[in-house]
Amino acid sequence: PILYRLTEGGFISSFEQKVGKRQTRIYYHLEEYGKKKLEDMTKEFHETIQIIESILKDKGDEDIA
């Protein structure tokens, strides 16, 4: 489901290639729009982690006192 949503959103593209008699492989490609979105989401993720670590550190300091 996530791959379908990413494709529909224009973040990735895909193409199918026949392998053997009945198998089909799907290949995915990260589009420029997807690269920008990935960069933004990665930045947001790291900011969120820093906030959580700050909260946990502050909470740990309270336990010591």
C-alpha angles and dihedrals in degrees: 000000000000092000090053091051092048090050093048090049092054093243094117137015128211141198133189127229125191114237117188122331102313108007125098125192122207118211122198129206127195108232125214090255088052092050091055092046091048090050091050093046092047091052091049091048093053091047090052092049090051091052092049092048090050091051092047092048091050090048090050091052090054091054091056095053 
